[in-house]
Amino acid sequence: MDIICKKADINKSGMHVFRHSFVTRLFEENVPIKIISSLIGHNKIETTLNIYTHLTQDNKVDAIKVLNNLVLAK
């Protein structure tokens, strides 16, 4: 377990953290949320989005960069 957590760069805080990390990493790689939701057995994508998907600071910075590129491109 420790080796897996270290390689995945996540804190070891119980097995359930892997579900959250799994969902978040797939979301970051632009896997459609409907597919992610199906993979972890959710009937509603809202559950996957609202509970299991976590945004990182990098996600927010990347979004601001996209916005800046749109504004600066004009």
C-alpha positions as CSV (number, residue, x, y, z in Angstrom):
1,M,0.0,0.0,0.0
2,D,2.8,2.5,0.9
3,I,4.5,1.9,-2.4
4,I,1.4,2.5,-4.4
5,C,0.6,5.7,-2.5
6,K,4.1,7.0,-3.0
7,K,4.2,6.3,-6.7
8,A,0.7,7.9,-7.2
9,D,1.8,10.9,-5.1
10,I,-1.1,10.6,-2.7
11,N,-1.3,10.5,1.0
12,K,-2.1,7.2,2.6
13,S,-5.4,7.8,4.4
14,G,-7.4,4.8,3.8
15,M,-8.5,2.8,0.8
16,H,-11.4,5.1,0.0
17,V,-9.0,7.8,-1.0
18,F,-8.1,5.7,-4.1
19,R,-11.7,6.1,-5.5
20,H,-11.4,9.8,-5.2
21,S,-7.9,9.9,-6.7
22,F,-9.0,7.5,-9.5
23,V,-11.9,9.8,-10.4
24,T,-9.9,13.0,-10.1
25,R,-7.0,11.7,-12.3
26,L,-9.3,10.5,-15.0
27,F,-11.2,13.8,-14.9
28,E,-7.9,15.7,-15.3
29,E,-7.1,13.6,-18.4
30,N,-10.5,14.6,-19.9
31,V,-12.1,11.2,-19.7
32,P,-15.9,11.9,-20.1
33,I,-17.6,12.0,-16.7
34,K,-20.3,9.5,-17.8
35,I,-17.6,6.9,-18.4
36,I,-15.8,7.6,-15.1
37,S,-19.2,7.4,-13.3
38,S,-19.9,4.1,-15.0
39,L,-16.4,2.7,-14.1
40,I,-17.0,3.3,-10.3
41,G,-20.6,2.2,-10.4
42,H,-22.5,5.4,-10.0
43,N,-25.9,5.8,-11.5
44,K,-25.8,9.5,-11.4
45,I,-22.9,11.6,-12.8
46,E,-23.8,14.3,-10.2
47,T,-22.5,11.9,-7.4
48,T,-19.2,11.5,-9.3
49,L,-18.8,15.2,-9.9
50,N,-19.9,16.5,-6.6
51,I,-18.3,14.0,-4.2
52,Y,-15.5,12.2,-6.0
53,T,-14.0,14.8,-8.3
54,H,-11.6,17.2,-6.7
55,L,-10.0,20.3,-8.3
56,T,-6.3,21.0,-7.7
57,Q,-4.6,24.4,-7.8
58,D,-3.1,23.3,-11.1
59,N,-6.6,22.8,-12.6
60,K,-7.5,26.4,-11.6
61,V,-4.3,27.8,-13.0
62,D,-4.8,26.0,-16.3
63,A,-8.4,27.4,-16.5
64,I,-7.1,30.9,-16.0
65,K,-4.5,30.4,-18.7
66,V,-7.2,29.3,-21.1
67,L,-9.2,32.4,-20.3
68,N,-6.1,34.6,-20.7
69,N,-5.4,33.1,-24.1
70,L,-8.9,33.8,-25.2
71,V,-8.7,37.4,-24.1
72,L,-5.3,38.1,-25.4
73,A,-6.1,36.4,-28.8
74,K,-8.5,39.2,-29.6
